[in-house]
């Protein structure tokens, strides 16, 4: 008898977060002084996916 070939399963890859593009980090502007002048950026956690990098289920 000939053995049947089983179908190969494809691993499910979650969609990347549209806000952080799957990295989990987003740039945050740093403000200083009384006039709140922007002086640079620092890395912050993505609040859309909470740093996982995967698109949340709607």
WOBEL-V148814 format. One record per residue. SS is DSSP state (hx for helix, st for strand, lp for the rest). PHI is phi in radians with two decimals (* if undefined). PSI is psi in degrees with one decimal (999 if undefined). Layout:
ss=SS phi=PHI psi=PSI
ss=SS phi=PHI psi=PSI
This chain:
ss=lp phi=* psi=149.5
ss=lp phi=-1.67 psi=132.9
ss=lp phi=-1.42 psi=144.9
ss=lp phi=-1.38 psi=144.9
ss=lp phi=-1.48 psi=134.8
ss=lp phi=-1.55 psi=146.3
ss=lp phi=-1.23 psi=137.4
ss=lp phi=-1.34 psi=134.0
ss=lp phi=-1.51 psi=137.3
ss=lp phi=-1.68 psi=125.9
ss=lp phi=-1.13 psi=139.9
ss=lp phi=-1.41 psi=118.1
ss=lp phi=-1.75 psi=121.1
ss=lp phi=-1.19 psi=150.9
ss=lp phi=-1.19 psi=140.5
ss=st phi=-1.26 psi=153.7
ss=lp phi=-1.12 psi=132.3
ss=lp phi=-1.25 psi=-21.5
ss=lp phi=-1.39 psi=-49.1
ss=lp phi=-1.79 psi=0.6
ss=lp phi=1.06 psi=29.4
ss=lp phi=1.54 psi=2.7
ss=lp phi=-1.54 psi=-29.1
ss=lp phi=1.57 psi=-9.1
ss=st phi=-2.06 psi=143.7
ss=st phi=-2.28 psi=148.4
ss=st phi=-1.30 psi=137.2
ss=st phi=-2.07 psi=133.1
ss=st phi=-1.34 psi=135.6
ss=st phi=-1.75 psi=125.1
ss=st phi=-1.92 psi=141.5
ss=st phi=-2.34 psi=158.9
ss=lp phi=1.45 psi=173.6
ss=lp phi=-1.21 psi=-31.1
ss=lp phi=-1.53 psi=1.6
ss=lp phi=0.98 psi=52.7
ss=st phi=-1.30 psi=134.7
ss=st phi=-1.31 psi=129.0
ss=st phi=-2.06 psi=-12.2
ss=st phi=3.04 psi=-167.7
ss=st phi=-2.32 psi=153.3
ss=st phi=-2.36 psi=163.6
ss=st phi=-1.44 psi=137.6
ss=st phi=-2.38 psi=162.5
ss=st phi=-1.30 psi=142.8
ss=lp phi=-1.31 psi=123.4
ss=lp phi=-1.44 psi=-13.2
ss=lp phi=-1.31 psi=-43.8
ss=lp phi=-1.95 psi=0.3
ss=lp phi=1.03 psi=35.4
ss=lp phi=1.49 psi=1.3
ss=lp phi=-1.40 psi=-29.4
ss=lp phi=1.54 psi=-3.9
ss=st phi=-1.79 psi=145.7
ss=lp phi=-1.19 psi=129.6
ss=lp phi=-1.24 psi=150.6
ss=lp phi=-1.28 psi=134.1
ss=lp phi=-1.51 psi=999
